Amino acid sequence: MLVLRCIVGDLHGGGLLRRLQRTFVSPSCRPYVRPPQRTQTRFQSRGPDPPARLRLRTRLLVALLLGGGLLAVTAFVRSEKQQKLRRQRVEQLQQVALGRGTFSLLDHRGVRRTKRDFAGRWVLLYFGFTHCPDICPDELDKLSAVVAALDRDAALPPLQPLFITVDPDRDDVPALARYVQDFHPRLIGLTGTPEEVKDAGRDYRVYASAGPKDEDGDYMVDHTVLIYLLSPDGLFMDYYNRTRTTDQITHSIRNHIQNHSAL
């Protein structure tokens, strides 16, 4: 009886029941108790406030103004430097005693021409003679090719090719008229008296010396082999010897024309 009372009392107190649950009930079968939810604070991204945006725009504007000003100053300095170099080049050319005089000769049509007739035009000038077997034709072919190449550039003014003989005794007006037909159609042949031809060559320091005559009275003329470039101001600008190719001469003349500063 005493034992029974103890059991019944234990049941009423719940102690036995709790022990039975701990012993025979699996943890996975225990009732699920939902944990309390945590309140999460959400943060929304916001852009800079209006004063900050204003400061950013101001900085960008200042950077753009400074960059543009720096580019403008750089371009101005470069332009001033190029103009200074051109002025120095012109002063040097004016000091060179080459091509500063004039000439008065007959062209291959019999018209009297002077250097002033070609003022305002770029001129390619060559001294030679019509009986030259190979050098003069080769150089005049090169000169004609250069003029034709520059003619294809519409942005450049046309060049005037000139041929002055160093053999006036044989190269009269009819001889020049026949000779220039083999080259550029704008080529003008010029001749004159021995004294007039000598004066024209002396102005460009052209050497010319006739050799001995053979049994047929034919002879060669040893002379300077150069192509001269004259500016529209009538100044000597450059020269090209036999080693210069057509492309090299064309490139050089294009640079001279594009960078030329008129006096």
C-alpha positions in Angstrom: 0.0 0.0 0.0 2.8 2.3 0.9 4.5 1.6 -2.5 1.3 2.3 -4.3 0.9 5.6 -2.6 4.4 6.6 -3.6 3.7 5.8 -7.3 0.5 7.6 -7.3 2.0 10.6 -5.6 4.8 10.6 -8.1 2.3 10.5 -10.9 0.4 13.4 -9.5 3.6 15.4 -9.0 4.7 14.8 -12.6 8.1 13.6 -11.8 7.7 10.1 -13.2 6.1 11.3 -16.3 9.0 13.7 -17.0 11.5 10.9 -16.4 9.6 8.6 -18.8 9.6 11.4 -21.5 13.3 11.9 -21.2 13.9 8.2 -21.4 11.7 7.1 -24.3 10.8 10.2 -26.4 13.3 11.0 -29.3 14.6 14.6 -29.6 13.3 14.7 -33.2 9.8 14.0 -31.9 9.8 16.8 -29.5 7.3 19.6 -30.3 8.9 22.4 -32.4 9.0 25.7 -30.8 9.4 28.6 -33.3 12.2 30.9 -32.2 11.3 34.5 -32.0 12.0 36.6 -35.2 14.7 39.2 -35.1 13.8 42.6 -36.3 16.2 43.5 -39.2 16.9 47.0 -40.0 17.1 47.7 -43.7 19.4 50.4 -45.0 18.6 52.1 -48.3 21.5 53.5 -50.3 21.2 57.1 -51.0 23.3 59.3 -53.3 25.3 62.3 -52.2 23.4 65.1 -50.7 22.8 68.1 -52.9 25.8 70.1 -51.6 28.1 67.1 -52.3 26.8 66.8 -55.9 27.3 70.5 -56.4 30.9 70.3 -55.2 31.6 67.3 -57.5 30.2 69.2 -60.5 32.3 72.2 -59.6 35.5 70.1 -59.5 34.7 68.5 -62.8 34.1 72.0 -64.4 37.4 73.3 -63.0 39.3 70.2 -64.3 37.8 70.7 -67.7 38.7 74.4 -67.8 42.2 73.7 -66.7 42.7 70.9 -69.2 41.3 73.0 -72.1 43.5 76.0 -71.1 46.6 73.8 -71.0 45.8 72.4 -74.4 45.3 75.9 -75.8 48.6 77.1 -74.3 50.4 74.1 -75.7 49.0 74.7 -79.2 49.9 78.4 -79.0 53.5 77.7 -78.0 53.8 75.1 -80.8 52.4 77.5 -83.3 54.8 80.3 -82.1 57.7 77.9 -82.3 56.9 76.9 -85.9 56.5 80.5 -87.0 59.8 81.4 -85.4 61.5 78.5 -87.3 59.9 79.6 -90.5 61.1 83.2 -90.0 64.6 82.0 -89.3 64.4 79.8 -92.4 63.3 82.8 -94.6 66.1 85.0 -93.1 68.6 82.3 -93.9 67.4 81.9 -97.5 67.5 85.7 -97.9 71.1 85.6 -96.9 72.0 82.9 -99.4 73.3 84.5 -102.6 71.5 82.0 -104.7 68.7 82.8 -107.2 68.3 86.3 -105.9 68.7 87.9 -109.3 66.5 87.7 -112.4 66.8 86.5 -115.9 65.5 87.5 -119.3 65.3 84.6 -121.8 63.2 83.4 -124.7 60.8 80.5 -124.2 60.3 77.6 -126.6 57.6 79.7 -128.3 59.9 82.7 -128.9 58.3 84.8 -126.1 60.6 86.9 -123.9 60.3 85.7 -120.3 61.8 87.0 -117.0 61.8 85.7 -113.5 59.1 88.1 -112.5 56.7 86.3 -114.9 56.7 83.3 -112.5 56.2 85.3 -109.3 53.5 83.9 -107.1 54.1 80.3 -108.3 56.2 77.4 -107.1 58.9 76.7 -109.6 61.0 73.6 -110.3 64.0 74.6 -112.3 66.6 72.5 -114.1 69.7 73.4 -116.2 70.7 71.1 -119.0 70.9 70.8 -122.8 69.0 69.0 -125.5 71.9 66.9 -126.8 72.5 65.3 -123.4 72.3 61.5 -123.9 70.9 60.3 -120.6 71.3 62.4 -117.5 69.2 65.4 -118.6 66.3 63.2 -119.9 66.3 61.1 -116.7 66.2 64.2 -114.5 63.5 65.9 -116.6 61.5 62.6 -116.4 61.9 62.7 -112.7 60.9 66.4 -112.5 57.8 65.7 -114.7 56.8 62.8 -112.4 57.1 65.0 -109.3 54.9 67.7 -110.9 52.3 65.1 -112.0 52.2 63.6 -108.5 51.7 67.0 -106.8 49.0 67.8 -109.4 46.9 64.9 -108.1 46.7 66.7 -104.7 43.9 69.2 -105.2 44.9 71.0 -102.0 48.3 72.1 -103.5 48.9 74.8 -106.1 50.3 73.7 -109.4 54.0 73.8 -109.9 55.7 75.5 -112.9 58.5 73.4 -114.4 61.3 75.3 -116.2 64.2 74.1 -118.3 67.1 76.5 -119.0 69.6 75.4 -121.5 73.4 75.6 -120.9 74.1 75.1 -124.6 72.6 78.2 -126.3 74.6 77.7 -129.5 72.7 74.5 -130.4 69.5 74.9 -128.3 67.6 77.6 -130.1 63.8 78.2 -129.9 62.9 75.4 -132.4 65.2 72.9 -130.8 63.6 73.6 -127.4 60.1 73.4 -128.8 60.8 69.9 -130.1 62.6 68.8 -126.9 60.0 69.9 -124.3 57.3 67.9 -126.0 58.7 64.7 -124.4 58.1 65.8 -120.9 55.4 67.4 -118.7 53.0 69.6 -120.8 53.6 72.6 -118.6 57.4 72.4 -119.0 58.8 75.7 -120.4 62.1 75.7 -122.2 64.3 78.8 -122.0 67.2 80.0 -124.1 69.0 83.2 -125.1 72.3 84.5 -126.1 75.4 83.0 -124.5 75.7 85.9 -122.2 72.0 85.8 -121.1 72.3 82.1 -120.4 75.5 82.5 -118.5 74.0 85.2 -116.3 71.0 83.0 -115.5 73.2 80.1 -114.6 75.6 82.2 -112.6 72.7 83.4 -110.4 72.2 79.7 -109.3 75.9 78.9 -109.2 75.5 76.5 -112.2 78.8 75.2 -113.6 78.7 74.5 -117.4 81.7 73.8 -119.6 81.6 72.6 -123.2 83.9 69.8 -124.1 86.0 69.3 -127.3 84.3 68.8 -130.5 84.5 65.5 -132.4 84.8 64.9 -136.1 81.1 65.7 -136.6 81.3 68.9 -134.6 79.4 67.3 -131.8 80.4 67.9 -128.2 79.2 67.3 -124.6 78.6 69.9 -121.9 79.7 69.2 -118.4 77.3 71.0 -116.0 75.7 71.0 -112.6 73.0 68.4 -112.2 70.5 69.8 -109.7 66.7 70.4 -109.6 66.0 73.8 -107.8 62.8 74.6 -105.9 61.8 78.3 -105.9 59.1 79.7 -103.7 56.3 82.1 -104.9 58.5 84.9 -103.5 61.2 84.0 -106.0 63.5 82.7 -103.2 65.6 79.5 -103.5 64.0 77.0 -101.1 65.7 73.7 -101.8 67.6 71.6 -104.3 67.6 67.9 -105.2 70.5 65.9 -106.7 70.5 62.7 -108.7 70.3 60.5 -105.7 66.9 61.8 -104.6 63.9 59.7 -105.8 60.6 60.9 -107.1 58.8 60.1 -103.9 61.5 61.8 -101.8 61.3 65.0 -103.8 57.5 65.0 -103.9 57.4 64.6 -100.1 59.9 67.4 -99.6 58.1 69.8 -101.9 54.7 69.1 -100.3 56.2 69.9 -96.8 57.7 73.1 -98.2 54.3 74.2 -99.7 52.3 73.3 -96.6 54.6 75.1 -94.2 55.4 78.1 -96.3 55.0 81.6 -94.9 54.8 84.3 -97.5 57.0 87.3 -97.1 
